[in-house]
Amino acid sequence: MTPELQLEPLIEPSAVSQWPAYGWWLLLALILTLVTVIGGWLWRRWRWQRPLKQAAQLLQQHPPEQPEALCQHCNALLKRACHQLDPSALTLHGQNWQRFLEQRGMPERSSEALAFGGYNPQLAQQIDAPTLLADCRRWLLSQRPGGRHV
């Protein structure tokens, strides 16, 4: 027979904590923060672009055939949409309105038609309706907060 071995008693491991490691909590907080920031940014962007996209859609729906009426129609839609860009744009007219549109990327020919075509039949007769509508739509969809355009 063998003598009994002289062994140390077994060491019990400490109980596992119910809380995960602090790194996981930190990662969860970071993910929640990112989701909140990105969600807020997307929400603001959607609210910003909604009136501009609606105005771009309205441009295509039954535009007037008369050149003066078309200029006035496009001008009214752009002014309403510009309330998002710069509320003071609602009071602009003539050369100030033309300059505002051009500074934000509207071609000169179309901005002139919008600023003066509704009141000047000779100028209105010279415009190309499909080009004016396309320029207005492109202008509306290219606007960004803070006066930038794409």
C-alpha positions in Angstrom: 0.0 0.0 0.0 1.1 3.5 -0.7 1.2 6.2 1.9 -1.2 9.0 1.5 0.0 11.9 -0.6 0.5 15.1 1.2 -1.5 17.5 -1.1 -2.5 21.1 -0.5 -6.3 21.7 -0.3 -8.0 22.9 -3.5 -8.3 26.6 -4.0 -11.9 27.6 -4.9 -12.1 30.3 -7.6 -13.9 33.5 -6.7 -17.5 33.8 -7.8 -18.1 35.3 -11.2 -19.5 38.8 -11.1 -22.9 39.5 -12.4 -21.6 42.7 -14.1 -19.7 42.4 -17.3 -16.3 44.0 -17.6 -16.2 47.8 -17.6 -15.0 47.8 -21.2 -18.3 46.3 -22.4 -20.2 49.1 -20.6 -17.9 51.7 -22.1 -18.5 50.1 -25.6 -22.2 50.1 -25.0 -22.2 53.8 -24.0 -20.1 54.7 -27.1 -22.5 52.8 -29.4 -25.6 54.5 -27.8 -23.9 57.9 -28.2 -23.1 57.3 -31.8 -26.6 56.1 -32.6 -28.1 59.1 -30.9 -25.8 61.6 -32.7 -26.2 60.0 -36.1 -30.0 59.7 -35.7 -30.2 63.3 -34.7 -28.1 64.4 -37.7 -30.3 62.3 -40.1 -33.5 63.7 -38.6 -32.3 67.3 -39.0 -31.2 66.6 -42.5 -34.5 65.0 -43.4 -36.4 68.0 -41.9 -34.2 70.4 -43.8 -34.5 68.7 -47.2 -38.3 67.9 -47.0 -39.6 71.4 -48.1 -36.9 71.6 -50.8 -37.8 68.2 -52.2 -41.5 69.0 -52.1 -40.9 72.3 -54.0 -38.9 70.4 -56.6 -41.8 68.0 -57.0 -44.3 70.8 -57.3 -42.3 72.4 -60.1 -42.9 69.3 -62.3 -46.7 69.2 -61.6 -48.7 71.1 -64.1 -46.3 74.1 -64.8 -48.1 77.0 -66.5 -47.6 77.2 -70.3 -47.4 81.0 -70.5 -43.8 82.2 -70.0 -44.7 85.0 -67.5 -46.9 82.7 -65.5 -44.1 80.0 -65.5 -41.6 82.6 -64.2 -44.0 83.6 -61.5 -44.8 80.0 -60.6 -41.2 79.0 -60.3 -40.3 82.2 -58.4 -43.1 81.6 -55.9 -42.0 78.0 -55.2 -38.4 79.0 -54.8 -39.3 81.8 -52.4 -41.4 79.5 -50.3 -38.6 76.9 -50.2 -36.1 79.6 -49.4 -37.7 80.2 -46.1 -35.6 77.2 -44.9 -32.4 78.6 -46.4 -32.7 82.2 -45.2 -36.0 83.7 -43.9 -34.9 87.1 -45.1 -35.0 85.8 -48.7 -38.7 86.2 -48.7 -38.3 90.0 -48.8 -35.8 90.0 -51.6 -36.8 91.1 -55.1 -35.2 92.3 -58.3 -31.4 92.3 -58.4 -31.1 91.3 -54.8 -33.1 88.2 -55.4 -31.1 87.4 -58.6 -27.8 87.9 -56.6 -29.1 85.6 -53.8 -30.0 82.8 -56.3 -26.7 83.1 -58.2 -24.6 83.1 -55.0 -26.2 79.8 -54.2 -25.6 78.2 -57.6 -28.4 79.3 -60.0 -27.3 79.9 -63.6 -27.4 83.6 -64.5 -30.0 83.2 -67.3 -32.4 81.4 -65.1 -31.9 83.7 -62.1 -32.6 86.7 -64.4 -35.8 85.0 -65.7 -37.0 84.3 -62.1 -36.2 87.8 -60.9 -37.6 89.8 -63.8 -39.4 87.4 -66.2 -42.8 87.6 -64.3 -42.9 91.4 -65.0 -41.1 91.7 -68.3 -42.9 89.9 -71.2 -40.0 90.4 -73.6 -37.6 88.6 -71.2 -40.2 85.9 -70.4 -40.6 85.1 -74.1 -36.9 84.4 -74.5 -36.7 81.8 -71.8 -36.6 78.1 -72.5 -39.3 76.5 -70.1 -37.7 73.0 -69.8 -34.3 74.6 -69.0 -35.8 76.9 -66.4 -37.6 74.1 -64.7 -34.5 71.9 -64.8 -32.4 74.7 -63.3 -34.9 75.4 -60.6 -35.1 71.7 -59.7 -31.4 71.3 -59.7 -31.0 74.4 -57.6 -33.5 73.2 -55.0 -32.0 69.8 -54.7 -28.4 71.1 -54.4 -29.0 73.4 -51.4 -27.4 72.7 -48.0 -27.7 74.3 -44.6 -25.6 77.4 -44.0 -25.8 78.7 -47.6 -23.7 76.0 -49.2 -24.7 74.2 -52.4 -23.3 71.1 -54.0 
